[in-house]
Amino acid sequence: MLKRAGLARDVEQVNIDDVAGLLEDGMTGCRVDLDGGFEAFREACDLVIAVRMPEQARYAPVALAVPGNTRAAGGVFFCVLFDGIPLVYRDHPPGEQYFDFDAFPLDTVARGRLPGDRFHPLGAPGGKKLKGYLIDRKLSRWYRDSLPLLASGGDIIWVVGQTIADGVKITKKTRRVLKIAYSAGEDGK
């Protein structure tokens, strides 16, 4: 399993023993650092072996170019502005979202998750801490820490691949729509 995860060198017995310890008595959140920039950790009933992410913010904030393209948060954000509401705005892939442009904060940045982030998900009765929202969605810690976000201050506008904030949704009063598509990878592919 360690070799299939991509460890670049031969696996040593100490690595095998550490991972076996996670299987025997590891609880959710327990983790072991492995050589080659990898880590193993428990997430509920799963054992995950992945590239180790730094403890600080995963992605530094980068101002979003609206309209335009922004290379940030492990990929590229493509922003296009429309007059009127496109007919397809409700039917889109997870890496694409539509926003009421006049409600969209102009100081929005692409970044990673930070302590204290707040989120008012689309259709929810109120806001909550982003961490709680992501845990409620049963997303692994590794996945939560690697998620790209759009944010204005400590308020989350879009959790990429999940949902948008209720305050930027398209309504009957919407006149201009901002479409944002995110593509992972440096070249946006």
C-alpha positions in Angstrom: 0.0 0.0 0.0 2.8 2.4 0.8 4.5 1.7 -2.5 1.2 2.1 -4.4 0.8 5.5 -2.8 3.9 6.7 -4.5 6.7 6.6 -2.0 9.8 7.2 -4.0 12.1 4.8 -2.2 12.0 1.4 -0.7 9.7 1.2 2.3 11.5 0.5 5.5 10.2 -1.7 8.4 9.8 1.3 10.6 7.3 2.8 8.1 5.4 -0.5 8.0 5.3 -0.7 11.8 4.1 2.9 12.2 1.2 2.3 9.7 0.4 -1.0 11.3 0.0 0.8 14.6 -2.6 3.1 13.1 -4.5 0.1 11.9 -4.3 -1.6 15.3 -5.2 1.2 17.7 -5.3 4.4 15.8 -8.3 6.7 16.2 -9.6 9.2 13.7 -7.1 12.0 13.3 -4.1 9.9 14.4 -1.3 10.4 11.9 2.2 9.2 11.2 4.8 11.1 9.2 6.5 9.0 6.5 9.6 9.6 4.5 9.4 11.3 1.1 6.9 13.9 2.1 4.0 11.5 2.8 1.8 10.8 5.8 -0.6 8.1 6.9 -3.6 8.9 9.0 -7.0 7.5 10.1 -10.2 9.0 8.9 -13.2 7.1 10.5 -12.7 3.5 9.3 -10.2 4.4 6.5 -6.5 4.4 6.4 -5.2 7.2 4.1 -1.7 7.6 2.7 -1.2 10.9 1.0 1.3 13.7 0.3 1.8 15.6 3.6 0.2 19.1 3.6 1.9 21.9 5.6 0.0 22.9 8.7 -0.4 26.6 7.8 -2.9 27.8 5.2 -2.7 25.4 2.2 -3.1 28.1 -0.4 -2.0 31.7 0.0 -4.7 34.3 -0.8 -4.7 35.7 -4.4 -7.1 38.4 -5.5 -9.7 37.1 -8.0 -9.7 38.8 -11.4 -13.3 39.4 -12.3 -13.8 39.0 -15.2 -10.6 37.1 -16.1 -8.5 34.2 -15.2 -6.7 33.7 -11.8 -4.0 31.1 -11.1 -4.5 30.3 -7.5 -5.3 27.6 -4.9 -3.8 24.8 -6.9 -5.5 25.6 -10.2 -7.1 28.3 -12.3 -10.3 30.2 -11.8 -12.0 31.3 -15.0 -14.5 34.2 -14.4 -17.0 35.3 -17.0 -19.7 38.0 -16.6 -23.1 37.8 -18.2 -25.9 40.3 -18.6 -29.1 38.4 -17.6 -29.4 34.9 -16.2 -28.1 32.1 -18.4 -30.6 29.2 -18.8 -28.0 26.7 -17.7 -27.1 28.2 -14.4 -28.8 25.5 -12.4 -27.3 22.6 -14.2 -23.5 22.6 -14.0 -20.6 20.5 -12.9 -19.2 20.8 -9.3 -16.2 22.8 -10.4 -18.4 25.5 -11.8 -20.8 28.0 -10.1 -23.0 31.0 -10.9 -23.3 34.0 -8.7 -25.3 37.2 -8.5 -22.6 39.6 -9.6 -24.1 42.6 -7.8 -24.0 40.7 -4.5 -20.5 39.3 -5.1 -17.8 41.0 -3.0 -15.2 42.7 -5.1 -12.5 41.9 -2.5 -12.9 38.2 -3.1 -9.7 36.1 -2.9 -8.9 32.5 -3.8 -7.3 30.8 -0.9 -7.2 27.8 1.5 -9.1 27.3 4.7 -8.2 29.4 7.8 -9.2 29.0 11.4 -12.4 30.9 12.2 -13.7 30.9 8.6 -17.5 31.3 8.5 -19.9 30.0 5.9 -23.7 30.5 5.3 -24.4 27.6 2.8 -26.9 28.1 0.0 -30.4 27.4 1.4 -29.3 27.0 5.0 -31.1 28.9 7.8 -27.9 30.6 9.0 -24.2 30.5 9.1 -21.7 28.3 10.9 -18.0 27.7 11.1 -16.6 26.3 7.9 -14.9 23.5 9.8 -18.2 22.3 11.1 -19.9 22.5 7.7 -17.1 20.4 6.2 -17.2 17.8 9.0 -21.0 17.6 8.7 -20.4 16.7 5.0 -18.1 13.9 6.2 -15.1 15.2 4.2 -11.8 13.9 5.4 -9.4 16.2 7.1 -6.9 15.8 4.2 -9.6 16.8 1.7 -10.8 19.7 3.9 -7.3 21.1 4.1 -6.7 20.9 0.3 -10.0 22.4 -0.8 -9.8 25.7 -2.7 -12.1 28.4 -1.5 -13.3 31.9 -2.6 -13.6 34.2 0.4 -14.1 37.8 1.4 -12.5 38.4 4.7 -13.4 35.5 7.0 -16.7 34.8 5.0 -16.6 32.0 2.5 -18.2 32.7 -0.8 -17.7 29.3 -2.5 -16.3 26.0 -1.3 -15.2 24.7 -4.6 -16.8 21.4 -5.5 -19.4 21.9 -2.8 -21.8 24.9 -2.7 -21.9 28.7 -2.6 -22.9 31.1 0.1 -26.5 32.0 0.3 -25.9 35.7 0.0 -24.5 35.5 -3.5 -27.2 33.2 -5.0 -29.1 34.1 -8.1 -32.6 35.5 -7.4 -35.4 37.0 -9.4 -33.8 40.4 -8.9 -30.5 39.3 -10.4 -29.5 41.3 -13.5 -25.8 40.3 -14.0 -24.4 36.9 -13.4 -20.8 35.9 -12.7 -19.9 32.4 -13.8 -16.7 31.0 -12.2 -15.2 27.7 -13.2 -12.3 26.1 -11.4 -9.8 23.7 -13.0 -7.2 22.0 -10.8 -3.6 21.9 -11.9 -1.1 24.6 -12.9 -2.3 24.7 -16.5 -6.0 24.5 -15.6 -6.4 21.0 -17.1 
